[in-house]
């Protein structure tokens, strides 16, 4: 089985790792990969006020099937801040591509920094030093918190802002933020996931999925997912309602 070159094995057998897990295509691949590498996976899903709960429902089912040590679902109401088509019901999810180099309206202000901070807190409480984050800078939608430099910066911050990080005197006992799919295309992610035995029909990536978990097929997340399956030359198992 070929893993991304950036994959790092656990520093001790079955070391705990917190995996940010949405129930979508990328994070499901990440969860299965972390387990295959030998980590003891702790899945963290966050219901932050997104317009549908299908993604969280998928995460619960997939986490059970993959087999995690523990799955936590945390509720945070980011609708109180607004500023994104994913959390503000007055804003529509776009169904056509935006302008080049434009950060889309589906960007949720500071969402991934908030989610990674929660993962960091749980990892430190567990006595673990590893966090897995499904950032992707190849097929990504222009989000600033999906870039390699952001991931590196958060890792630096993690080791500056925690008791575990400050008390560490060796690289081997410092926090690591793993982003192993950051340089992969969606097709490469799908091919990797298939070698890990993932059933992508159970994942939900759509920005406006219905209550049954069926995808719209026209939002940007759906478009990237469709392109990924086409380029991977694999039949798209996604259930669509449009």
N, C-alpha and C positions, 0 to 999 in steps of 0.2 A: 504494500500500500504506500503510495507516494504522498507525503505530507508537504505543506508549504515549508520552504527553507527556514522561515522565521519561527517555526514551532520549537518550543523549548520544553523538554521533559520535566517532570516534577523533581524537586531537589531532594525529596525523600519519598519513599513508597506511599502512594495514596495520600499525598499532601492535599489538604483542602484547597479548593479554588472556587471563587465566586464567579459565576457566569451570568452576565446580563442577558436575560432571556425574554424575548418578546413573543415568541411563538411563530415568528416569521421564518422565511427561508434562510437568511444569513445566520441568525442566532441559533436556529436549530442545528445547522451545520457546525457551528461553534461548540455547542453543548456536546454533540456526539464526538467531536474531535478531542475536546478536553478529556472526556472519559476514556477514549481510545489511547490517549497519550499516557494515561495512568493516574490522572488526578482523581480525587474524591470530589465529585461535582455538587456544588450548592447553587441551585438556580434561583436567580432573583428577577422577578417580573414586577413591573411598576404600572399600576393603573393611574395615569396622571391626568385623566379627564378627556382622553381621546373619545371621538364621537361614537365609537362602537366598542363592545366588549368581546367581540368574536376572537380577537387576537389573544386576549387573556384566557379565554376558554380553551383555545387551541394549545396554549402554553401549558395549562394544567394537564391536559391529556398527554401531550408529548413528553413532558417531564416524567410522568408516571411510567410511560412506555420505555423511554430510554433508561430510566433507573437512576434517579439522583438521590443523594443522601438526604436532602431536604429541599423543598421548594417554598419560597416565601413570595407572597404577592402583597405589595405595599400600595396603599392608596394615598395619592397626593393630588390635590385639586389645583392644577395649573390653569383651569378655566377662569380662575379668579384674576389671573394676569392677562389672559387673552394673547393677542398678537400672532396667532397662527391659525391657519385654516383647519388644523387638526383638533383644535380645542375651542375655537370660537364659532358658535353656530351662526353668527352673522357673516362669516366668511365662507365662500364656497371653495371646495377642493378643485384646483384646476385640472382640466382634462386635455389640455394642449400644452406642448413644450413651451417653457419660458424663454426669455432672452439668454444668450450666451453670457456666462460669467455672472448671472443674476442669482442671488440667493432666493429660492422660491418661498412663496407664502406658506408652504407646508413646514418650513423650519419653525421649530418650537423654541422660543428664546431660552438659551442655556440648558435645555433639557438634558443633554448627555452629560454635562458637568454635574447636574443634580443627581442623575442616575449613577454615575461613576462614584460620586461622593458617598452615596448609600452603599454601593458595593464595597468601597474602601472601609467604611465603618463596620460592615458585617465581617469582612475578611479579617480585620484586626481583632474583632471580638472572638472569632473562631481560632485565632492564633495562626491564621494562614497569611501568606504573602503573595498570593497570585490572584489576579483578576483577568477575566477574559471579556473582551469588548469587540463586538462585531462591526467595527468601523470598516468602511470600504471607500477607497479614494479613486477607484477606477471607474466604476459605474455609478458613483454617488451623485447626489442631486445638487451639489454645490454647497452642502452644509459645511460650515467652518470647523465643526467639531468632529469631522470624519477624516481629517488630514493627519498624516504621520507626525508632523511637528506638534499637533495638539496632543496626540497620544503620549509622545515623549515628554511634553511639558507637564501633563497630568502625573506621569510617573515620578518626575522630579518633585512635584508638589506633594505627592503621597508620602515620600520619604522625608520631607521637611515638616509635614504637618501632623505626624502621628507619633505616639510614644514608641511604637515598634520601630519606626524609621529612625527616630532620633537616637534611640539606644543601640542601633545597629552599628557595628564597627567593621563589617565585612560585606562585600557585594553579595555573598551567598545568603545573607539574611536581610536583604532589602526587598521592598515591594517591587513586583513586576506587573506591568499592564500589558497583557498579551493582545495583539491585534493581528492574528495570523492570516486573516483573509483580506487585509487592507490593500494588498497589491494584486489581488486576483480579480479577473473579470467575473461577471455573473455566471457565465458558462463554466468557468473553471471551478467556481464554488459548487455549482450543481454537480459536476462530475465528481468532485471530492466527496460530496454528501452521499452520492449513490454508492461509492465504495464503502461508506460507513453504514449503509443499509437504511438510509432515511427515506421515508415515504413522504414526498413533498406534497401529496394531496391533502395531508393533514395540517399543513402550515398555512398561515394567513398573513399575507403581506399587504393587502389592499388598504388604502387610506380610507375607504368608505365601504367596507364589507358589510353585508347585511347580517341579520341575527343568526342566520344559518352558516355564516362563515364564507358565503359565496362572494366572489370578487367582482368589481365593476368592469375590470378589463381595460379601462381608459385613463385612470389616473397614472401619474408618473411611476409609482411603485409597480403597478401592474404592467406598464409598458416595458420597464427594465426587466421584469421577471419573464415576460413573454419572449423578449429578445434573447435572454439567457438560455431558455430551453431550446429556442430555435438554433442558436449558435452551438449549443452542446449536442445538437442533433438527437434530442430526447423528446418524446411526446410530452406535451404540457398537461400535467394532471390536475391543474387548477380548476376549481368549480366556479363558473361565472354566472352572474345573474343578468347581465346585459347581453 
